[in-house]
Amino acid sequence: MRPPRAQDYVALLRLYRTDLRQVTETGGNRFELLFLQVIRLLGEPSPFNQTLPAPFLDVARRYSRGELHTLSHFQHDENRQFFLSDLYDYLKMQTDPSERKA
């Protein structure tokens, strides 16, 4: 398997982009699978991952290590949604020139 690239994240998150923008408190787990996939990608060694802001990588490390506070925080779908939405926005600004402000 090749190391993750920006396009891998964008393609995955793009599938959920409409849902990521909708703030709803369903109490469900609609972002759980996506969150776990992104955490796995963030944990993979890759040149691209090294360019990501530390907070994204720190969350992935803490979650993967099973730190109780992080696991507890991300049990809530709204927190997973917020994290994924932030990552998607960051990636779009980095990869899509039309998203950049002059």
PyMOL commands that place a pseudoatom at each C-alpha (Angstrom):
pseudoatom trace, name=CA, resn=MET, resi=1, chain=A, elem=C, hetatm=0, pos=[0.000, 0.000, 0.000]
pseudoatom trace, name=CA, resn=ARG, resi=2, chain=A, elem=C, hetatm=0, pos=[1.346, 3.430, -0.892]
pseudoatom trace, name=CA, resn=PRO, resi=3, chain=A, elem=C, hetatm=0, pos=[1.623, 6.255, 1.643]
pseudoatom trace, name=CA, resn=PRO, resi=4, chain=A, elem=C, hetatm=0, pos=[-1.423, 8.528, 2.015]
pseudoatom trace, name=CA, resn=ARG, resi=5, chain=A, elem=C, hetatm=0, pos=[-1.562, 11.673, -0.122]
pseudoatom trace, name=CA, resn=ALA, resi=6, chain=A, elem=C, hetatm=0, pos=[-3.770, 14.750, 0.060]
pseudoatom trace, name=CA, resn=GLN, resi=7, chain=A, elem=C, hetatm=0, pos=[-5.975, 13.351, -2.699]
pseudoatom trace, name=CA, resn=ASP, resi=8, chain=A, elem=C, hetatm=0, pos=[-6.710, 10.250, -0.625]
pseudoatom trace, name=CA, resn=TYR, resi=9, chain=A, elem=C, hetatm=0, pos=[-8.122, 12.348, 2.200]
pseudoatom trace, name=CA, resn=VAL, resi=10, chain=A, elem=C, hetatm=0, pos=[-10.042, 14.664, -0.103]
pseudoatom trace, name=CA, resn=ALA, resi=11, chain=A, elem=C, hetatm=0, pos=[-11.610, 11.770, -2.015]
pseudoatom trace, name=CA, resn=LEU, resi=12, chain=A, elem=C, hetatm=0, pos=[-12.703, 10.109, 1.217]
pseudoatom trace, name=CA, resn=LEU, resi=13, chain=A, elem=C, hetatm=0, pos=[-14.034, 13.274, 2.843]
pseudoatom trace, name=CA, resn=ARG, resi=14, chain=A, elem=C, hetatm=0, pos=[-15.701, 14.498, -0.349]
pseudoatom trace, name=CA, resn=LEU, resi=15, chain=A, elem=C, hetatm=0, pos=[-18.124, 11.569, -0.094]
pseudoatom trace, name=CA, resn=TYR, resi=16, chain=A, elem=C, hetatm=0, pos=[-19.436, 13.142, 3.124]
pseudoatom trace, name=CA, resn=ARG, resi=17, chain=A, elem=C, hetatm=0, pos=[-18.952, 16.846, 2.356]
pseudoatom trace, name=CA, resn=THR, resi=18, chain=A, elem=C, hetatm=0, pos=[-22.666, 17.705, 2.493]
pseudoatom trace, name=CA, resn=ASP, resi=19, chain=A, elem=C, hetatm=0, pos=[-23.107, 15.881, 5.789]
pseudoatom trace, name=CA, resn=LEU, resi=20, chain=A, elem=C, hetatm=0, pos=[-19.978, 17.465, 7.242]
pseudoatom trace, name=CA, resn=ARG, resi=21, chain=A, elem=C, hetatm=0, pos=[-21.514, 20.894, 6.651]
pseudoatom trace, name=CA, resn=GLN, resi=22, chain=A, elem=C, hetatm=0, pos=[-24.832, 20.089, 8.347]
pseudoatom trace, name=CA, resn=VAL, resi=23, chain=A, elem=C, hetatm=0, pos=[-24.803, 20.634, 12.066]
pseudoatom trace, name=CA, resn=THR, resi=24, chain=A, elem=C, hetatm=0, pos=[-27.282, 18.200, 13.511]
pseudoatom trace, name=CA, resn=GLU, resi=25, chain=A, elem=C, hetatm=0, pos=[-27.347, 16.418, 16.807]
pseudoatom trace, name=CA, resn=THR, resi=26, chain=A, elem=C, hetatm=0, pos=[-28.639, 13.005, 15.884]
pseudoatom trace, name=CA, resn=GLY, resi=27, chain=A, elem=C, hetatm=0, pos=[-26.916, 11.179, 18.688]
pseudoatom trace, name=CA, resn=GLY, resi=28, chain=A, elem=C, hetatm=0, pos=[-25.965, 8.550, 16.119]
pseudoatom trace, name=CA, resn=ASN, resi=29, chain=A, elem=C, hetatm=0, pos=[-22.666, 7.387, 14.749]
pseudoatom trace, name=CA, resn=ARG, resi=30, chain=A, elem=C, hetatm=0, pos=[-22.865, 8.483, 11.134]
pseudoatom trace, name=CA, resn=PHE, resi=31, chain=A, elem=C, hetatm=0, pos=[-19.239, 9.713, 11.125]
pseudoatom trace, name=CA, resn=GLU, resi=32, chain=A, elem=C, hetatm=0, pos=[-17.691, 6.851, 13.078]
pseudoatom trace, name=CA, resn=LEU, resi=33, chain=A, elem=C, hetatm=0, pos=[-16.455, 4.814, 10.093]
pseudoatom trace, name=CA, resn=LEU, resi=34, chain=A, elem=C, hetatm=0, pos=[-15.135, 7.879, 8.270]
pseudoatom trace, name=CA, resn=PHE, resi=35, chain=A, elem=C, hetatm=0, pos=[-13.404, 9.084, 11.430]
pseudoatom trace, name=CA, resn=LEU, resi=36, chain=A, elem=C, hetatm=0, pos=[-11.723, 5.713, 11.961]
pseudoatom trace, name=CA, resn=GLN, resi=37, chain=A, elem=C, hetatm=0, pos=[-10.569, 5.626, 8.326]
pseudoatom trace, name=CA, resn=VAL, resi=38, chain=A, elem=C, hetatm=0, pos=[-9.098, 9.120, 8.611]
pseudoatom trace, name=CA, resn=ILE, resi=39, chain=A, elem=C, hetatm=0, pos=[-7.387, 8.281, 11.909]
pseudoatom trace, name=CA, resn=ARG, resi=40, chain=A, elem=C, hetatm=0, pos=[-5.818, 5.261, 10.215]
pseudoatom trace, name=CA, resn=LEU, resi=41, chain=A, elem=C, hetatm=0, pos=[-4.585, 7.388, 7.308]
pseudoatom trace, name=CA, resn=LEU, resi=42, chain=A, elem=C, hetatm=0, pos=[-3.194, 10.012, 9.668]
pseudoatom trace, name=CA, resn=GLY, resi=43, chain=A, elem=C, hetatm=0, pos=[-1.230, 7.301, 11.459]
pseudoatom trace, name=CA, resn=GLU, resi=44, chain=A, elem=C, hetatm=0, pos=[0.484, 6.100, 8.295]
pseudoatom trace, name=CA, resn=PRO, resi=45, chain=A, elem=C, hetatm=0, pos=[4.015, 7.360, 7.650]
pseudoatom trace, name=CA, resn=SER, resi=46, chain=A, elem=C, hetatm=0, pos=[4.011, 9.545, 4.563]
pseudoatom trace, name=CA, resn=PRO, resi=47, chain=A, elem=C, hetatm=0, pos=[5.669, 12.698, 3.300]
pseudoatom trace, name=CA, resn=PHE, resi=48, chain=A, elem=C, hetatm=0, pos=[2.252, 14.342, 3.004]
pseudoatom trace, name=CA, resn=ASN, resi=49, chain=A, elem=C, hetatm=0, pos=[1.242, 13.538, 6.578]
pseudoatom trace, name=CA, resn=GLN, resi=50, chain=A, elem=C, hetatm=0, pos=[4.416, 15.258, 7.767]
pseudoatom trace, name=CA, resn=THR, resi=51, chain=A, elem=C, hetatm=0, pos=[3.108, 18.497, 6.252]
pseudoatom trace, name=CA, resn=LEU, resi=52, chain=A, elem=C, hetatm=0, pos=[-0.186, 18.430, 8.160]
pseudoatom trace, name=CA, resn=PRO, resi=53, chain=A, elem=C, hetatm=0, pos=[-0.696, 20.696, 11.169]
pseudoatom trace, name=CA, resn=ALA, resi=54, chain=A, elem=C, hetatm=0, pos=[0.333, 19.031, 14.418]
pseudoatom trace, name=CA, resn=PRO, resi=55, chain=A, elem=C, hetatm=0, pos=[-3.166, 19.083, 15.994]
pseudoatom trace, name=CA, resn=PHE, resi=56, chain=A, elem=C, hetatm=0, pos=[-4.523, 16.653, 13.381]
pseudoatom trace, name=CA, resn=LEU, resi=57, chain=A, elem=C, hetatm=0, pos=[-1.620, 14.264, 13.885]
pseudoatom trace, name=CA, resn=ASP, resi=58, chain=A, elem=C, hetatm=0, pos=[-1.725, 14.613, 17.663]
pseudoatom trace, name=CA, resn=VAL, resi=59, chain=A, elem=C, hetatm=0, pos=[-5.387, 13.609, 17.753]
pseudoatom trace, name=CA, resn=ALA, resi=60, chain=A, elem=C, hetatm=0, pos=[-4.637, 10.561, 15.608]
pseudoatom trace, name=CA, resn=ARG, resi=61, chain=A, elem=C, hetatm=0, pos=[-1.737, 9.518, 17.856]
pseudoatom trace, name=CA, resn=ARG, resi=62, chain=A, elem=C, hetatm=0, pos=[-3.690, 9.992, 21.072]
pseudoatom trace, name=CA, resn=TYR, resi=63, chain=A, elem=C, hetatm=0, pos=[-6.741, 8.173, 19.680]
pseudoatom trace, name=CA, resn=SER, resi=64, chain=A, elem=C, hetatm=0, pos=[-4.635, 5.288, 18.358]
pseudoatom trace, name=CA, resn=ARG, resi=65, chain=A, elem=C, hetatm=0, pos=[-2.834, 4.980, 21.707]
pseudoatom trace, name=CA, resn=GLY, resi=66, chain=A, elem=C, hetatm=0, pos=[-6.220, 4.717, 23.390]
pseudoatom trace, name=CA, resn=GLU, resi=67, chain=A, elem=C, hetatm=0, pos=[-5.910, 7.794, 25.601]
pseudoatom trace, name=CA, resn=LEU, resi=68, chain=A, elem=C, hetatm=0, pos=[-9.107, 7.887, 27.626]
pseudoatom trace, name=CA, resn=HIS, resi=69, chain=A, elem=C, hetatm=0, pos=[-9.779, 11.614, 27.321]
pseudoatom trace, name=CA, resn=THR, resi=70, chain=A, elem=C, hetatm=0, pos=[-9.405, 11.500, 23.530]
pseudoatom trace, name=CA, resn=LEU, resi=71, chain=A, elem=C, hetatm=0, pos=[-11.495, 8.334, 23.181]
pseudoatom trace, name=CA, resn=SER, resi=72, chain=A, elem=C, hetatm=0, pos=[-14.194, 9.847, 25.370]
pseudoatom trace, name=CA, resn=HIS, resi=73, chain=A, elem=C, hetatm=0, pos=[-14.192, 13.112, 23.409]
pseudoatom trace, name=CA, resn=PHE, resi=74, chain=A, elem=C, hetatm=0, pos=[-14.557, 11.335, 20.080]
pseudoatom trace, name=CA, resn=GLN, resi=75, chain=A, elem=C, hetatm=0, pos=[-17.353, 9.045, 21.258]
pseudoatom trace, name=CA, resn=HIS, resi=76, chain=A, elem=C, hetatm=0, pos=[-19.614, 11.973, 20.374]
pseudoatom trace, name=CA, resn=ASP, resi=77, chain=A, elem=C, hetatm=0, pos=[-20.500, 12.141, 16.701]
pseudoatom trace, name=CA, resn=GLU, resi=78, chain=A, elem=C, hetatm=0, pos=[-20.582, 15.949, 16.792]
pseudoatom trace, name=CA, resn=ASN, resi=79, chain=A, elem=C, hetatm=0, pos=[-16.899, 16.005, 17.819]
pseudoatom trace, name=CA, resn=ARG, resi=80, chain=A, elem=C, hetatm=0, pos=[-15.961, 13.593, 15.049]
pseudoatom trace, name=CA, resn=GLN, resi=81, chain=A, elem=C, hetatm=0, pos=[-17.907, 15.749, 12.589]
pseudoatom trace, name=CA, resn=PHE, resi=82, chain=A, elem=C, hetatm=0, pos=[-16.132, 18.916, 13.736]
pseudoatom trace, name=CA, resn=PHE, resi=83, chain=A, elem=C, hetatm=0, pos=[-12.690, 17.282, 13.449]
pseudoatom trace, name=CA, resn=LEU, resi=84, chain=A, elem=C, hetatm=0, pos=[-13.419, 15.873, 9.993]
pseudoatom trace, name=CA, resn=SER, resi=85, chain=A, elem=C, hetatm=0, pos=[-14.893, 19.150, 8.789]
pseudoatom trace, name=CA, resn=ASP, resi=86, chain=A, elem=C, hetatm=0, pos=[-11.807, 21.052, 9.949]
pseudoatom trace, name=CA, resn=LEU, resi=87, chain=A, elem=C, hetatm=0, pos=[-9.533, 18.578, 8.197]
pseudoatom trace, name=CA, resn=TYR, resi=88, chain=A, elem=C, hetatm=0, pos=[-11.592, 18.767, 5.010]
pseudoatom trace, name=CA, resn=ASP, resi=89, chain=A, elem=C, hetatm=0, pos=[-11.504, 22.577, 5.025]
pseudoatom trace, name=CA, resn=TYR, resi=90, chain=A, elem=C, hetatm=0, pos=[-7.758, 22.574, 5.577]
pseudoatom trace, name=CA, resn=LEU, resi=91, chain=A, elem=C, hetatm=0, pos=[-7.167, 20.086, 2.762]
pseudoatom trace, name=CA, resn=LYS, resi=92, chain=A, elem=C, hetatm=0, pos=[-9.402, 21.989, 0.361]
pseudoatom trace, name=CA, resn=MET, resi=93, chain=A, elem=C, hetatm=0, pos=[-7.473, 25.193, 1.040]
pseudoatom trace, name=CA, resn=GLN, resi=94, chain=A, elem=C, hetatm=0, pos=[-4.198, 23.371, 0.412]
pseudoatom trace, name=CA, resn=THR, resi=95, chain=A, elem=C, hetatm=0, pos=[-5.242, 21.506, -2.737]
pseudoatom trace, name=CA, resn=ASP, resi=96, chain=A, elem=C, hetatm=0, pos=[-7.869, 23.700, -4.428]
pseudoatom trace, name=CA, resn=PRO, resi=97, chain=A, elem=C, hetatm=0, pos=[-6.663, 27.135, -5.594]
pseudoatom trace, name=CA, resn=SER, resi=98, chain=A, elem=C, hetatm=0, pos=[-10.273, 28.389, -5.794]
pseudoatom trace, name=CA, resn=GLU, resi=99, chain=A, elem=C, hetatm=0, pos=[-10.578, 27.871, -2.025]
pseudoatom trace, name=CA, resn=ARG, resi=100, chain=A, elem=C, hetatm=0, pos=[-7.683, 30.212, -1.261]
pseudoatom trace, name=CA, resn=LYS, resi=101, chain=A, elem=C, hetatm=0, pos=[-8.364, 33.821, -0.424]
pseudoatom trace, name=CA, resn=ALA, resi=102, chain=A, elem=C, hetatm=0, pos=[-6.333, 36.490, -2.155]
for i in range(1, 102): cmd.bond("trace and resi %d" % i, "trace and resi %d" % (i + 1))
show_as sticks, trace
zoom trace
